[in-house]
Amino acid sequence: MTQPDDSNRAEFDAYTANYNEEINKALNFSGLDIDFFARVKNDYLVDILDARQGGAAKAELLDVGCGVANAHKQLTDRVGGISGVDVSGASIAVARQRNPGIRYEVFDGTHLPFGNQSFDCVFAINVFHHVPVPQRPALVADIRRVLRPGGSFAIFEHNPFNPVTRRIVNTCEFDKDAVLLKRRDSEALLEGAGFDDISTRYIFSVPAAGPLLRRVDRLFSLLPFGAQYYTLGTNH
């Protein structure tokens, strides 16, 4: 197995201790914080599982690029199981300490350390803009490999057309080398790997905390207004 690029791995290791602080610093002007966005994306993920996988409660999930696993404590009781991988060994060490009942592994950024058809759903939250562009197709292909037939892949990304998002990314030290993905970039990655039923929805047109505001947010989901979006594909 190849190893992750040393400079890339070192950069993520360096941010492990102050990851939340750096993100919250960039978010400060909005009055929101990293925990808010993590909670809402957990809710959207559970909604996806309920709609596509016949219920979140039995689904086995893999979080690609899990970092320090900020949101896993709030997700574990809502799904059948969850595992996480990251290129940063320092981040994985923190994740294991925080969540001793969850399996976390360091990986090389392309090859996932799991067998074929191991998961019902794989998700990557604000990860692919850190993945080197030439490496992205191989990672998506391996994600499909570990998905069971009928399984879903959900890629959550920043909306590069949203001015608030651009401000956050431009002021976040952690995102200084980010190469943002447009909707068509994410869809092309999934299509190229052989996923079917590909669709994209924009989120965070409003601060979608709770079921009511999430319903309002969905009213704008086909318009490129939201601060972020998610692209879904099915492994048929």
C-alpha positions as CSV (number, residue, x, y, z in Angstrom):
1,M,0.0,0.0,0.0
2,T,1.3,3.4,-0.9
3,Q,1.7,6.0,1.8
4,P,0.0,9.4,1.9
5,D,2.0,12.4,0.6
6,D,4.3,13.4,3.5
7,S,3.6,17.1,3.2
8,N,-0.1,16.5,3.1
9,R,0.0,14.2,6.1
10,A,2.2,16.6,8.0
11,E,-0.2,19.5,7.3
12,F,-3.2,17.6,8.7
13,D,-1.2,16.3,11.7
14,A,-0.2,19.9,12.5
15,Y,-3.8,21.1,12.7
16,T,-5.1,18.2,14.8
17,A,-4.6,20.0,18.2
18,N,-6.4,23.3,17.0
19,Y,-8.6,22.0,14.2
20,N,-11.9,23.2,15.9
21,E,-10.3,26.5,16.9
22,E,-9.2,27.3,13.3
23,I,-12.6,26.4,11.8
24,N,-14.5,28.4,14.5
25,K,-12.3,31.4,13.9
26,A,-13.3,31.4,10.2
27,L,-17.0,30.9,11.2
28,N,-17.0,33.6,14.0
29,F,-18.6,36.3,11.9
30,S,-21.6,34.1,11.2
31,G,-22.5,33.5,14.8
32,L,-22.4,29.7,14.1
33,D,-19.7,27.1,15.0
34,I,-18.4,23.8,13.8
35,D,-20.7,21.8,16.1
36,F,-23.8,23.4,14.5
37,F,-22.8,22.4,11.0
38,A,-21.8,18.9,12.2
39,R,-25.2,18.4,13.8
40,V,-27.1,19.5,10.8
41,K,-25.1,17.3,8.4
42,N,-25.7,14.4,10.7
43,D,-29.4,15.0,10.4
44,Y,-29.2,15.2,6.6
45,L,-27.2,12.0,6.5
46,V,-29.8,10.2,8.6
47,D,-32.5,11.5,6.3
48,I,-30.6,10.1,3.4
49,L,-30.2,6.7,5.0
50,D,-33.9,6.6,5.9
51,A,-34.9,7.4,2.3
52,R,-32.3,5.3,0.5
53,Q,-31.2,2.5,2.8
54,G,-34.4,1.5,4.4
55,G,-33.6,3.1,7.7
56,A,-30.5,4.5,9.4
57,A,-30.7,2.3,12.4
58,K,-29.3,-0.8,10.7
59,A,-26.9,0.9,8.3
60,E,-23.1,0.4,8.5
61,L,-21.3,3.6,7.7
62,L,-17.8,4.6,6.8
63,D,-16.6,8.2,7.3
64,V,-13.8,9.0,4.8
65,G,-11.6,11.8,6.1
66,C,-13.1,11.7,9.6
67,G,-10.4,13.8,11.2
68,V,-10.8,14.0,14.9
69,A,-14.4,12.6,14.6
70,N,-16.2,15.7,16.0
71,A,-19.6,14.4,15.1
72,H,-19.5,10.7,15.8
73,K,-20.8,10.7,19.3
74,Q,-24.0,12.3,18.1
75,L,-24.3,9.8,15.3
76,T,-23.5,6.4,16.8
77,D,-26.9,5.9,18.5
78,R,-28.7,6.7,15.2
79,V,-27.0,4.2,12.9
80,G,-26.1,0.5,12.9
81,G,-22.4,1.1,13.1
82,I,-19.7,3.6,12.0
83,S,-16.0,3.4,11.1
84,G,-13.6,6.2,10.2
85,V,-10.4,6.7,8.2
86,D,-8.0,9.6,7.7
87,V,-4.6,10.2,6.4
88,S,-3.6,11.9,9.6
89,G,-2.3,9.5,12.3
90,A,-2.5,12.3,14.9
91,S,-6.2,12.9,14.1
92,I,-7.0,9.2,14.2
93,A,-5.3,9.0,17.7
94,V,-7.6,11.7,18.9
95,A,-10.6,10.0,17.3
96,R,-9.8,6.7,19.0
97,Q,-9.5,8.4,22.4
98,R,-12.8,10.2,22.0
99,N,-14.7,7.2,20.7
100,P,-13.2,4.0,22.0
101,G,-16.0,1.8,20.6
102,I,-15.5,2.9,17.0
103,R,-13.0,1.5,14.6
104,Y,-10.6,4.1,13.2
105,E,-7.8,3.5,10.7
106,V,-5.0,5.6,9.0
107,F,-5.0,5.2,5.3
108,D,-3.0,6.3,2.3
109,G,-5.6,8.7,0.9
110,T,-6.6,6.2,-1.9
111,H,-6.9,2.6,-0.7
112,L,-9.4,2.0,2.1
113,P,-8.3,-0.7,4.6
114,F,-11.6,-2.6,4.4
115,G,-12.8,-5.6,2.4
116,N,-15.2,-5.5,-0.6
117,Q,-18.8,-4.7,0.1
118,S,-18.3,-3.8,3.8
119,F,-20.6,-0.8,4.2
120,D,-24.1,0.3,3.4
121,C,-23.1,4.0,3.1
122,V,-19.8,5.9,2.8
123,F,-19.7,9.6,3.3
124,A,-17.1,12.3,3.0
125,I,-17.8,15.7,4.6
126,N,-15.7,18.6,3.3
127,V,-12.9,16.3,2.5
128,F,-12.5,16.1,-1.3
129,H,-11.4,19.8,-1.6
130,H,-8.3,18.7,0.3
131,V,-7.7,15.6,-1.9
132,P,-5.2,16.3,-4.8
133,V,-7.3,16.5,-8.0
134,P,-5.5,13.6,-9.8
135,Q,-6.1,11.4,-6.8
136,R,-9.8,11.9,-6.5
137,P,-11.1,9.4,-9.1
138,A,-9.1,6.5,-7.6
139,L,-10.4,7.3,-4.1
140,V,-14.0,7.4,-5.4
141,A,-13.5,4.1,-7.2
142,D,-12.2,2.5,-4.0
143,I,-15.2,3.9,-2.1
144,R,-17.4,2.1,-4.5
145,R,-15.5,-1.1,-3.9
146,V,-16.2,-1.1,-0.2
147,L,-19.9,-0.4,-0.7
148,R,-22.5,-3.2,-0.8
149,P,-24.9,-3.5,-3.8
150,G,-27.5,-0.7,-3.4
151,G,-25.2,1.2,-1.0
152,S,-24.9,5.0,-1.1
153,F,-22.0,7.4,-1.3
154,A,-22.6,10.9,-0.1
155,I,-20.1,13.6,-0.7
156,F,-20.6,16.9,1.2
157,E,-18.8,19.9,-0.2
158,H,-18.6,23.7,0.0
159,N,-20.6,25.6,-2.7
160,P,-17.9,27.7,-4.4
161,F,-20.6,30.1,-5.8
162,N,-21.8,31.1,-2.3
163,P,-20.0,34.3,-1.2
164,V,-20.2,33.5,2.5
165,T,-18.6,30.1,1.8
166,R,-15.9,31.8,-0.2
167,R,-15.2,34.1,2.7
168,I,-15.0,31.3,5.2
169,V,-12.7,29.2,3.0
170,N,-10.4,32.2,2.3
171,T,-10.0,33.0,6.0
172,C,-9.5,29.5,7.2
173,E,-5.9,28.5,7.6
174,F,-6.9,24.9,7.3
175,D,-8.3,25.5,3.8
176,K,-5.4,27.5,2.4
177,D,-4.6,24.9,-0.2
178,A,-8.2,23.8,-0.9
179,V,-9.4,23.2,-4.5
180,L,-13.2,23.5,-4.3
181,L,-15.5,21.3,-6.3
182,K,-18.4,22.6,-8.2
183,R,-21.5,20.5,-8.3
184,R,-20.6,19.2,-11.8
185,D,-17.2,18.1,-10.5
186,S,-18.7,16.0,-7.7
187,E,-21.2,14.5,-10.1
188,A,-18.5,13.7,-12.7
189,L,-16.5,11.9,-10.0
190,L,-19.4,9.6,-9.1
191,E,-20.4,9.1,-12.7
192,G,-16.8,8.2,-13.7
193,A,-16.7,5.6,-10.9
194,G,-19.9,3.9,-12.1
195,F,-22.4,5.2,-9.6
196,D,-26.0,5.5,-10.6
197,D,-29.0,7.6,-9.5
198,I,-26.7,10.6,-9.0
199,S,-28.3,13.7,-7.6
200,T,-27.2,16.9,-5.9
201,R,-29.0,19.1,-3.3
202,Y,-27.8,22.4,-1.9
203,I,-28.0,22.9,1.9
204,F,-27.6,25.8,4.4
205,S,-29.7,28.3,2.4
206,V,-31.1,28.9,5.9
207,P,-29.5,27.7,9.3
208,A,-31.3,24.3,9.1
209,A,-31.4,23.4,12.7
210,G,-34.3,21.0,13.4
211,P,-36.9,19.4,11.2
212,L,-38.9,22.5,10.4
213,L,-35.9,24.6,9.2
214,R,-34.6,21.6,7.3
215,R,-37.9,21.4,5.4
216,V,-37.5,25.1,4.6
217,D,-33.9,24.5,3.5
218,R,-35.1,21.8,1.1
219,L,-37.3,24.2,-0.7
220,F,-34.2,25.9,-2.0
221,S,-32.2,22.6,-2.5
222,L,-32.2,22.7,-6.3
223,L,-30.9,26.3,-6.4
224,P,-27.2,27.1,-6.0
225,F,-27.8,29.3,-3.0
226,G,-26.8,27.1,-0.1
227,A,-23.4,27.4,1.6
228,Q,-22.8,23.7,0.9
229,Y,-24.2,20.8,-1.1
230,Y,-24.2,17.1,-1.1
231,T,-24.0,14.8,-4.1
232,L,-25.4,11.2,-3.8
233,G,-24.8,8.1,-5.9
234,T,-25.9,4.5,-5.6
235,N,-23.8,1.4,-6.1
236,H,-25.9,-0.8,-8.4
